[in-house]
Amino acid sequence: MYHRLRALHRWAGLLASLFLLVISSTGFLLATKGSLGWVRPPTQQGTPVEGIEELVSLAIAAEAAFALGLPGLQTVDDIDRMDYRPGDNILKVVSKRNYHEVQVDMATGKVVQVAKRVDQLAEDIHDLSYFADSLHAYVLPVVALFLFFLGATGIVIFFVPIARRLRYRRQSRAR
């Protein structure tokens, strides 16, 4: 039984290690995205305003982003989200595809930065949705079960030899 468990552990580990390499490398990028400027573009500083009534509308900000002609950011349907940063007075328009981020000054409606969102790409690879939505929905939970199995069998494989040695020592002292 112990040898079968080791063989299962070895093969499950080989299969799971492929996913672990992908998940750990993208996880590193996601964990450090705030300190690595090339992963997530830094937020620019917009023009200060006195009140919310001085802000341009979302429609004007979106039109400024669309006017750039970026592939994957042509219409409202291409927008994944719009994040307003009041402290910086910047609206971030993030595309669903192609991982573009356009930062718009909400006082003037002018584009202040266009950049790629490597963190969005890393997140999509990390949760396997980059490859196919079905991988995210069905394979990722299986990978989690494999990792649980590896952890449990690893503990058994670690402690069985220790328990055998202790049992052997006790039996040899009793003789």
N, C-alpha and C positions, 0 to 999 in steps of 0.2 A: 504494500500500500504506500509506504513512504517513497519508494522509488518511482511509482506512478505519479505521485504528487509532485516530485521534483521534475519529472519530465513535463507534466502539464504546466508547472510554474515556468519552466524554461521556454516552452513554445508560446505560452501566453505573454511572457515577458518580451520575447522577440517581436511579436505582433504589436503589443502595446507600446513598445519603445519607438516604433515609427511614428505613432501619434504623439507620444511624449516629446519627441524632438521638435515636432511642429508646434505643439501647444506651449512648450517651455520657451522656445525662441521668440514666438510672438507674444507670449506673456511677459517676457523681459522688455520687449519694446513698449507694451502697454503700461507696464509698471514704471518705466522711465520716460514716458512721453512728455511729461512736464519739464524735464530737465534737458531733453534732447530736442533742440529746435527743428531739426529736420524731420522728426516724427510727427509732431503737431505744431503747425505754424504759430509763432507767438502772436498774441493779440496786439494790434496796432492801437495807437492813441487817436481818438477822434476829437473833433472840435467840441469844447465844453458848451453846455446849454444851461439856461437858468431853470427851465421847466419842461415838462413833457409836451406841452403844446408847440414847442419849437422843433420837435422831431419831424422828420419827413415820414411819409406814410410807408407802410410795408410794400405797397405796390410800386412806389418810386424806387425804393431800395432794390426790389426784385428786378425791375426794368433795367436798372444800372448793371446788375449782374448778367442779365440776359444779353445786354448790348455788347458784351465782350465777345460773344460768339463762341464760347467754350463748348466743345462737344459734350453732350450729356447734361448741359445746363442751358436749355433753350426756352422751356416753358415751366409753368407752375407744377406740372406733373413730374418734372425732373428734380424738384427740390425735395430733399430728405427732411431737412429741418432748417429753421431760422432761429438763431440764438442771439438775443440782445444782451450786450454787456453794458449795463448802465454806468459803471465806474469808468469805462473807457469810451462810452458813447459810440459803440461799434455794433453793427449787426453782422453776424456771420451767416452767410447763405451757403449751405452745404448740399452738394448734389448727391443724388441716389447712386449714380454710376460715375465712373471715372475719378471719383475721390477728389473733386475740386472743392475748394473753400474760397469764397469771395467775401472780403471784409468791406463793408460800406459804412462811411461816416454818416451817422444819422442826423447830423446838423445840416450837412450840405448835400447828401445823397450821392456823393462821389465815391468811387471805388478807391480804396487805399491799399489793398493788397489782394493778390491772387496767388494761391498756393495749392499744392497737393496735400491731401490728408493721408499720410502714411499710416497713422494710427487707425483710421477706418479700415484700410486694407488689412492691417495686422489683425484687427478685431474680427473681420470676416474670415480670415484664414484661421484664426484662433478657434472660432466656434464652428469651423468647417462649412459655413454657409457660402463661402467663396466658390467652393467646388460644386456644391449642389445643396439646395434646401433640404433634400431628403437625408443627406449626410448629417446635417445639423439636427434634424428631427429624430432620426433612427439610429445612426451610427454612434453619435456622441454619447448617448446613454449606455450603449454597449461598451464603449471605451471606458466609461466610468465603472461599469461592473467588472471589466477586466482589471482595472487598477485596484478595485476593492479586493478582488480575488488574489491579485499579486501581493497585496499587503498582508492579507490573512495567511496565504500559503508561505510567504516569506517569514512571518513570525513562527509558524510551525517548523519550517525548515531550519530556522536558527535555533530554536529551543529543543528540538528532538535530540540532537547529538549531546547537548548539555544534560538533558534528563537521562539519556542512556549512560553517560559517563558517571553521573551521580548514582544511578541504580547499580552499575557495575562495581563501583567503589564500596557501596554498602554491602553488596553480596560478597565481595572478596574479604571484607572485614569480618563478616559473620562466619566465615569458614574457618 
